[in-house]
Amino acid sequence: MSKKTPGKIWIGESCPIRQVLDRFGDKWSILIIELLSHEGKMRFSEIAHTIGDISQKMLTVTLRSLESDGLIIRQFYPEIPPRVEYELSDLGRSLVPHIQQLTNWGQEHMGKIMQNRKRFEEKQQRKP
């Protein structure tokens, strides 16, 4: 069991950053939140079409996870055919500025990251 110790980093099972990384460490959650922040309410098929390379199963799993965390709201309309729309909750909207900061960092540093990757790959290829 982990305990907080002054001056030491706390990364035990109940560490808040671990909980956040569990949710956002996947490939799709941040993209879906970013998409909904720009587009507003969207249907499942619209999200799938806009993202493009996500399977229906993975989109379903990701949307359910985001809904269970209270980051998105799923609205079911009992029409024929049935309609379901997704939108950000207040909690989800509160996350958008932080995602934007991460996006800005990525845009600012992507060139350097790509250079580093290329240099690393070249170095690996030269190893005996």
CYANA upper distance limits for C-alpha pairs under 8 A (distance plus 0.5 A):
  1 MET  CA     12 GLY  CA      7.73
  2 SER  CA     10 TRP  CA      7.85
  2 SER  CA     11 ILE  CA      8.11
  2 SER  CA     12 GLY  CA      5.57
  2 SER  CA     13 GLU  CA      8.07
  3 LYS  CA     10 TRP  CA      7.72
  3 LYS  CA     12 GLY  CA      8.16
  4 LYS  CA      8 LYS  CA      7.95
  4 LYS  CA      9 ILE  CA      8.25
  4 LYS  CA     10 TRP  CA      6.31
  5 THR  CA      9 ILE  CA      8.05
  5 THR  CA     10 TRP  CA      7.91
 10 TRP  CA     15 CYS  CA      7.05
 11 ILE  CA     15 CYS  CA      5.77
 11 ILE  CA     17 ILE  CA      8.15
 11 ILE  CA     18 ARG  CA      7.50
 12 GLY  CA     18 ARG  CA      8.40
 13 GLU  CA     18 ARG  CA      7.50
 14 SER  CA     18 ARG  CA      7.72
 14 SER  CA     19 GLN  CA      7.67
 15 CYS  CA     19 GLN  CA      7.15
 16 PRO  CA     20 VAL  CA      6.80
 17 ILE  CA     21 LEU  CA      6.50
 18 ARG  CA     22 ASP  CA      6.50
 19 GLN  CA     23 ARG  CA      7.15
 20 VAL  CA     24 PHE  CA      6.64
 20 VAL  CA     25 GLY  CA      8.45
 21 LEU  CA     25 GLY  CA      5.38
 22 ASP  CA     26 ASP  CA      8.06
 23 ARG  CA     29 SER  CA      7.69
 23 ARG  CA     65 SER  CA      8.30
 23 ARG  CA     66 LEU  CA      8.45
 24 PHE  CA     28 TRP  CA      8.44
 24 PHE  CA     29 SER  CA      6.26
 24 PHE  CA     30 ILE  CA      6.70
 27 LYS  CA     31 LEU  CA      8.15
 28 TRP  CA     32 ILE  CA      6.64
 28 TRP  CA     59 LEU  CA      8.41
 28 TRP  CA     62 THR  CA      7.46
 29 SER  CA     33 ILE  CA      6.77
 29 SER  CA     62 THR  CA      6.81
 29 SER  CA     63 LEU  CA      8.43
 29 SER  CA     66 LEU  CA      7.74
 30 ILE  CA     34 GLU  CA      6.52
 30 ILE  CA     99 ILE  CA      7.75
 31 LEU  CA     35 LEU  CA      6.50
 32 ILE  CA     36 LEU  CA      6.60
 32 ILE  CA     47 ILE  CA      8.14
 33 ILE  CA     37 SER  CA      6.56
 33 ILE  CA     88 LEU  CA      7.60
 33 ILE  CA     92 GLY  CA      7.63
 33 ILE  CA     96 VAL  CA      7.86
 34 GLU  CA     38 HIS  CA      7.05
 34 GLU  CA     96 VAL  CA      7.34
 34 GLU  CA     99 ILE  CA      7.92
 35 LEU  CA     39 GLU  CA      6.55
 35 LEU  CA     40 GLY  CA      8.49
 35 LEU  CA     47 ILE  CA      8.43
 36 LEU  CA     40 GLY  CA      5.51
 36 LEU  CA     41 LYS  CA      7.15
 36 LEU  CA     42 MET  CA      7.63
 36 LEU  CA     86 TYR  CA      8.41
 36 LEU  CA     87 GLU  CA      6.57
 36 LEU  CA     88 LEU  CA      6.83
 37 SER  CA     88 LEU  CA      7.38
 37 SER  CA     93 ARG  CA      7.53
 37 SER  CA     96 VAL  CA      7.52
 40 GLY  CA     87 GLU  CA      6.40
 40 GLY  CA     88 LEU  CA      7.93
 41 LYS  CA     85 GLU  CA      6.53
 41 LYS  CA     86 TYR  CA      5.91
 41 LYS  CA     87 GLU  CA      5.10
 41 LYS  CA     88 LEU  CA      8.32
 42 MET  CA     46 GLU  CA      6.55
 42 MET  CA     47 ILE  CA      6.93
 42 MET  CA     85 GLU  CA      5.76
 42 MET  CA     86 TYR  CA      5.85
 42 MET  CA     87 GLU  CA      7.13
 43 ARG  CA     47 ILE  CA      6.86
 43 ARG  CA     83 ARG  CA      8.09
 43 ARG  CA     84 VAL  CA      6.39
 43 ARG  CA     85 GLU  CA      4.97
 43 ARG  CA     86 TYR  CA      6.68
 44 PHE  CA     48 ALA  CA      6.70
 44 PHE  CA     84 VAL  CA      7.55
 44 PHE  CA     85 GLU  CA      7.32
 44 PHE  CA     86 TYR  CA      7.95
 45 SER  CA     49 HIS  CA      6.46
 46 GLU  CA     50 THR  CA      6.50
 47 ILE  CA     51 ILE  CA      6.64
 48 ALA  CA     52 GLY  CA      6.31
 48 ALA  CA     53 ASP  CA      8.31
 48 ALA  CA     54 ILE  CA      7.03
 48 ALA  CA     55 SER  CA      8.27
 48 ALA  CA     56 GLN  CA      7.78
 48 ALA  CA     59 LEU  CA      7.64
 54 ILE  CA     58 MET  CA      6.93
 54 ILE  CA     59 LEU  CA      6.84
 55 SER  CA     59 LEU  CA      6.64
 56 GLN  CA     60 THR  CA      6.56
 57 LYS  CA     61 VAL  CA      6.70
 58 MET  CA     62 THR  CA      6.51
 59 LEU  CA     63 LEU  CA      6.50
 60 THR  CA     64 ARG  CA      6.62
 61 VAL  CA     65 SER  CA      6.69
 62 THR  CA     66 LEU  CA      6.67
 63 LEU  CA     67 GLU  CA      6.53
 63 LEU  CA     72 ILE  CA      8.26
 64 ARG  CA     68 SER  CA      6.50
 65 SER  CA     69 ASP  CA      6.81
 66 LEU  CA     70 GLY  CA      6.84
 66 LEU  CA     71 LEU  CA      5.79
 66 LEU  CA     72 ILE  CA      6.30
 67 GLU  CA     71 LEU  CA      6.25
 67 GLU  CA     72 ILE  CA      5.43
 67 GLU  CA     73 ILE  CA      6.54
 67 GLU  CA     74 ARG  CA      7.50
 70 GLY  CA     89 SER  CA      7.30
 70 GLY  CA     91 LEU  CA      7.28
 70 GLY  CA     92 GLY  CA      7.83
 71 LEU  CA     88 LEU  CA      6.56
 71 LEU  CA     89 SER  CA      5.87
 71 LEU  CA     90 ASP  CA      7.98
 71 LEU  CA     91 LEU  CA      5.97
 71 LEU  CA     92 GLY  CA      4.60
 71 LEU  CA     93 ARG  CA      8.29
 72 ILE  CA     86 TYR  CA      7.06
 72 ILE  CA     87 GLU  CA      5.98
 72 ILE  CA     88 LEU  CA      4.78
 72 ILE  CA     89 SER  CA      5.37
 72 ILE  CA     92 GLY  CA      6.64
 73 ILE  CA     86 TYR  CA      6.10
 73 ILE  CA     87 GLU  CA      5.86
 73 ILE  CA     88 LEU  CA      6.52
 73 ILE  CA     89 SER  CA      6.23
 74 ARG  CA     84 VAL  CA      7.32
 74 ARG  CA     85 GLU  CA      6.35
 74 ARG  CA     86 TYR  CA      5.21
 74 ARG  CA     87 GLU  CA      7.35
 75 GLN  CA     84 VAL  CA      6.04
 75 GLN  CA     85 GLU  CA      5.70
 75 GLN  CA     86 TYR  CA      6.80
 76 PHE  CA     82 PRO  CA      7.95
 76 PHE  CA     83 ARG  CA      6.49
 76 PHE  CA     84 VAL  CA      5.00
 76 PHE  CA     85 GLU  CA      7.15
 77 TYR  CA     82 PRO  CA      6.49
 77 TYR  CA     83 ARG  CA      5.55
 77 TYR  CA     84 VAL  CA      6.54
 78 PRO  CA     82 PRO  CA      5.75
 78 PRO  CA     83 ARG  CA      7.30
 79 GLU  CA     83 ARG  CA      6.91
 88 LEU  CA     92 GLY  CA      5.67
 88 LEU  CA     93 ARG  CA      6.45
 89 SER  CA     93 ARG  CA      6.65
 90 ASP  CA     94 SER  CA      6.71
 91 LEU  CA     95 LEU  CA      7.26
 92 GLY  CA     96 VAL  CA      7.41
 95 LEU  CA     99 ILE  CA      6.92
 96 VAL  CA    100 GLN  CA      6.61
 97 PRO  CA    101 GLN  CA      6.77
 98 HIS  CA    102 LEU  CA      6.92
 99 ILE  CA    103 THR  CA      6.61
100 GLN  CA    104 ASN  CA      6.54
101 GLN  CA    105 TRP  CA      6.69
102 LEU  CA    106 GLY  CA      6.69
103 THR  CA    107 GLN  CA      6.69
104 ASN  CA    108 GLU  CA      6.60
105 TRP  CA    109 HIS  CA      6.62
106 GLY  CA    110 MET  CA      5.93
109 HIS  CA    113 ILE  CA      6.73
110 MET  CA    114 MET  CA      6.57
111 GLY  CA    115 GLN  CA      6.76
112 LYS  CA    116 ASN  CA      6.65
113 ILE  CA    117 ARG  CA      6.70
114 MET  CA    118 LYS  CA      6.69
115 GLN  CA    119 ARG  CA      6.63
116 ASN  CA    120 PHE  CA      6.52
117 ARG  CA    121 GLU  CA      6.62
118 LYS  CA    122 GLU  CA      6.67
119 ARG  CA    123 LYS  CA      6.63
120 PHE  CA    124 GLN  CA      6.66
121 GLU  CA    125 GLN  CA      6.72
122 GLU  CA    126 ARG  CA      6.95
123 LYS  CA    127 LYS  CA      7.21
